Amino acid sequence: MTPFYEDDLAHIHHVGFSDMVQGAAPGLLDVLREAGITDGLVVDLGCGAGLWLRDLIAAGYQALGVDLSPQFITLAREAAPAAELRVGSAHEVDLPDCAAVTAISEVLAYVPPEGRNVPEINALFARVHRALDAGGLFLFDLIVAEPGERMAYRTWRTGPDWAILVDVDEDTDRKLLTRRMVTFREMDDGYRRGEETHWQRVYDTAEIEAALREIGFAVRSDRRYGEYELAPRRRAFIAQKPLA
């Protein structure tokens, strides 16, 4: 099985890359409240280390978190002990009746190795629509295609006990982003080196909006969650199931 947020990368992502979820949380809560959703169950697909689940519970919601990484679920239990947690794929988990579904930080863009056998995202949209209460919300963001240069860069970041090197390359013909990561994490006897490669689908904004509308959602997209602006080439989708 291809590694996916195993111990070291899950730890590094949690302590070094949680700013997006924390920055978006106030805006996400505002969107829920503006839609009249002030309580009930919120399902978070790709819940990661559980910081958004923690904020949901603090705001008075029930929360169910789903993530493919057992290591993330372990961290989420510490961050949000009152949440229900499941290890599993967003594309396969049974969705209960709920007030809202979220998938924050481009989690629905992840695809199998080399972009083979990509799950049909429209099927997920339909499952979410069936699970939502009338008036319920589906909030998520994706990497989207835009005019200009393809995404291709190398970067690195360090923390007190870790370092990560990242190589990103976009295949515009296949609409596929490859992110290769080398990690170093301090252990008792030195630093442990690890490697993971993730693949993400690049989507077309208009096609996603059209697919959501065809299923029955009212939808708009934005570059922000409230005051929090997403990274370049990311788009937030706010889809609502009609009241009747």
C-alpha positions as CSV (number, residue, x, y, z in Angstrom):
1,M,0.0,0.0,0.0
2,T,1.3,3.4,-0.9
3,P,2.2,5.4,2.3
4,F,-0.3,8.1,3.1
5,Y,0.3,10.5,6.0
6,E,2.2,7.9,8.1
7,D,3.6,8.8,11.5
8,D,6.2,11.3,10.6
9,L,4.4,13.2,7.8
10,A,1.2,13.3,9.9
11,H,3.1,14.8,12.8
12,I,4.8,17.3,10.5
13,H,1.6,18.3,8.8
14,H,-0.1,18.7,12.2
15,V,2.6,20.9,13.8
16,G,3.8,22.7,10.7
17,F,0.9,23.0,8.3
18,S,-2.3,23.4,10.3
19,D,-2.6,27.2,9.6
20,M,-5.0,26.7,6.7
21,V,-7.6,24.8,8.7
22,Q,-7.3,27.1,11.7
23,G,-7.5,30.2,9.5
24,A,-10.5,28.9,7.6
25,A,-12.5,27.8,10.7
26,P,-14.1,31.2,11.6
27,G,-15.3,31.7,8.1
28,L,-16.6,28.1,7.9
29,L,-18.6,28.6,11.1
30,D,-20.0,31.9,9.7
31,V,-21.2,30.1,6.5
32,L,-22.9,27.4,8.6
33,R,-24.7,30.0,10.8
34,E,-25.7,32.2,7.9
35,A,-27.4,29.1,6.4
36,G,-29.3,28.6,9.7
37,I,-27.2,25.6,10.7
38,T,-26.4,26.2,14.4
39,D,-26.4,22.7,15.7
40,G,-26.6,19.1,14.4
41,L,-24.1,16.7,12.9
42,V,-21.3,17.9,10.7
43,V,-19.3,15.2,8.9
44,D,-15.7,16.2,8.1
45,L,-14.2,14.1,5.2
46,G,-10.4,14.0,5.4
47,C,-10.4,15.3,9.0
48,G,-6.7,15.2,9.5
49,A,-5.5,15.9,13.0
50,G,-9.0,17.0,14.1
51,L,-8.6,20.7,14.6
52,W,-11.8,21.6,12.6
53,L,-13.6,18.9,14.6
54,R,-12.4,20.5,17.8
55,D,-13.8,23.9,16.7
56,L,-17.1,22.4,15.6
57,I,-17.7,20.8,19.0
58,A,-16.7,24.0,20.8
59,A,-19.3,25.8,18.7
60,G,-22.1,23.4,19.7
61,Y,-22.1,20.9,16.8
62,Q,-21.8,17.1,16.8
63,A,-18.9,16.0,14.7
64,L,-17.9,12.9,12.8
65,G,-14.4,12.8,11.3
66,V,-13.2,10.4,8.5
67,D,-9.7,10.0,7.3
68,L,-7.7,7.4,5.4
69,S,-4.7,7.8,7.7
70,P,-4.8,5.9,11.0
71,Q,-2.1,8.2,12.3
72,F,-4.3,11.3,11.7
73,I,-7.2,9.6,13.4
74,T,-4.9,9.0,16.5
75,L,-4.1,12.7,16.5
76,A,-7.7,13.7,16.1
77,R,-8.7,11.7,19.1
78,E,-6.4,13.9,21.2
79,A,-7.6,17.1,19.6
80,A,-11.4,16.3,19.6
81,P,-12.1,13.5,22.0
82,A,-15.9,14.1,21.8
83,A,-16.0,13.5,18.0
84,E,-16.8,10.2,16.4
85,L,-13.9,9.1,14.3
86,R,-13.5,6.5,11.5
87,V,-10.6,5.4,9.4
88,G,-11.7,5.2,5.8
89,S,-12.0,6.8,2.4
90,A,-14.3,9.8,1.7
91,H,-15.4,7.9,-1.4
92,E,-16.4,4.8,0.5
93,V,-17.6,5.7,4.0
94,D,-21.3,5.4,4.8
95,L,-22.6,8.9,5.3
96,P,-25.2,9.3,8.0
97,D,-28.0,11.9,7.9
98,C,-26.4,15.2,8.7
99,A,-26.7,19.0,8.7
100,A,-23.5,19.6,6.8
101,V,-20.5,17.9,5.2
102,T,-17.1,19.5,4.9
103,A,-13.8,18.5,3.1
104,I,-11.3,21.2,3.9
105,S,-7.7,21.7,2.5
106,E,-8.2,20.1,-0.9
107,V,-8.8,16.6,0.5
108,L,-11.1,15.6,-2.3
109,A,-8.3,16.2,-4.8
110,Y,-6.3,13.2,-3.6
111,V,-6.3,10.3,-6.0
112,P,-4.7,6.8,-6.2
113,P,-1.0,6.5,-7.2
114,E,-0.1,7.9,-10.6
115,G,-3.7,9.1,-11.0
116,R,-4.9,5.6,-11.9
117,N,-8.6,4.5,-11.3
118,V,-9.6,8.0,-10.0
119,P,-12.8,7.8,-8.0
120,E,-15.8,9.5,-9.6
121,I,-16.3,12.7,-7.7
122,N,-19.8,13.1,-9.0
123,A,-20.8,9.9,-7.2
124,L,-19.5,11.4,-4.0
125,F,-21.5,14.6,-4.6
126,A,-24.6,12.4,-5.0
127,R,-24.0,10.5,-1.8
128,V,-23.5,13.8,0.1
129,H,-26.7,15.2,-1.4
130,R,-28.7,12.2,-0.2
131,A,-27.2,12.3,3.3
132,L,-27.8,16.0,3.9
133,D,-30.9,17.4,5.6
134,A,-33.0,19.8,3.6
135,G,-31.1,23.1,3.6
136,G,-27.8,21.3,4.5
137,L,-24.4,22.5,3.3
138,F,-21.5,20.8,1.5
139,L,-18.3,22.9,2.0
140,F,-15.1,21.9,0.3
141,D,-12.1,23.2,-1.7
142,L,-10.1,21.9,-4.6
143,I,-7.1,22.6,-6.7
144,V,-8.4,24.1,-9.9
145,A,-7.0,24.8,-13.4
146,E,-6.3,28.5,-14.2
147,P,-4.5,30.2,-17.2
148,G,-0.8,30.7,-16.7
149,E,2.2,28.6,-15.8
150,R,1.8,25.1,-14.5
151,M,2.6,24.4,-10.8
152,A,6.3,23.2,-10.6
153,Y,8.5,24.1,-7.7
154,R,10.6,22.9,-4.8
155,T,10.4,24.1,-1.3
156,W,11.4,23.2,2.3
157,R,10.3,23.9,5.8
158,T,11.8,23.1,9.2
159,G,10.6,23.0,12.8
160,P,12.2,22.3,16.2
161,D,12.4,18.5,15.6
162,W,11.6,18.1,11.9
163,A,12.3,19.1,8.3
164,I,10.4,18.5,5.0
165,L,11.5,18.9,1.4
166,V,8.7,19.1,-1.2
167,D,8.9,18.7,-5.0
168,V,5.7,19.7,-6.8
169,D,5.0,19.0,-10.5
170,E,1.8,19.5,-12.5
171,D,1.0,17.5,-15.6
172,T,-1.4,19.8,-17.3
173,D,-2.4,17.3,-20.0
174,R,-3.5,14.7,-17.4
175,K,-4.7,17.3,-14.9
176,L,-2.6,15.7,-12.3
177,L,-0.4,17.2,-9.6
178,T,2.4,15.1,-8.1
179,R,3.8,16.1,-4.7
180,R,7.0,14.2,-3.6
181,M,8.0,14.7,0.0
182,V,11.1,13.7,2.0
183,T,10.8,14.1,5.7
184,F,13.3,14.1,8.6
185,R,12.1,13.7,12.2
186,E,14.3,13.8,15.3
187,M,14.3,10.5,17.2
188,D,16.3,9.4,20.3
189,D,19.2,8.2,18.2
190,G,19.2,10.9,15.5
191,Y,16.9,11.8,12.6
192,R,14.6,9.4,10.8
193,R,14.2,9.9,7.1
194,G,10.9,9.1,5.3
195,E,9.4,9.6,1.9
196,E,5.9,9.9,0.6
197,T,4.4,10.8,-2.8
198,H,0.9,12.0,-3.2
199,W,-1.2,12.6,-6.3
200,Q,-4.0,15.2,-6.7
201,R,-6.4,15.8,-9.4
202,V,-6.7,19.3,-10.9
203,Y,-10.3,20.2,-11.5
204,D,-12.2,22.8,-13.6
205,T,-14.3,25.2,-11.6
206,A,-17.1,25.4,-14.1
207,E,-17.3,21.6,-14.4
208,I,-17.5,21.2,-10.6
209,E,-20.2,23.8,-10.3
210,A,-22.2,22.2,-13.2
211,A,-21.9,18.7,-11.6
212,L,-23.2,20.0,-8.3
213,R,-26.1,21.8,-9.9
214,E,-27.1,18.7,-11.9
215,I,-27.3,16.7,-8.7
216,G,-29.6,19.3,-7.2
217,F,-27.4,21.7,-5.2
218,A,-27.4,25.4,-5.3
219,V,-23.8,26.3,-5.5
220,R,-21.3,29.2,-5.5
221,S,-17.5,29.3,-5.4
222,D,-15.1,31.7,-3.9
223,R,-11.4,32.2,-3.2
224,R,-12.1,32.6,0.5
225,Y,-13.6,31.0,3.5
226,G,-14.8,34.2,5.2
227,E,-11.8,36.5,5.6
228,Y,-9.3,33.6,5.0
229,E,-7.9,33.6,1.5
230,L,-7.0,30.3,0.0
231,A,-3.7,29.5,-1.6
232,P,-3.2,30.1,-5.3
233,R,-5.1,27.7,-7.6
234,R,-7.5,26.7,-4.8
235,R,-11.3,27.3,-5.0
236,A,-13.9,26.9,-2.2
237,F,-17.3,25.5,-3.1
238,I,-20.4,26.3,-1.1
239,A,-23.2,23.9,-2.1
240,Q,-26.6,23.9,-0.4
241,K,-29.4,21.3,-0.7
242,P,-32.7,23.1,-1.3
243,L,-35.2,23.3,1.6
244,A,-37.8,21.6,-0.6
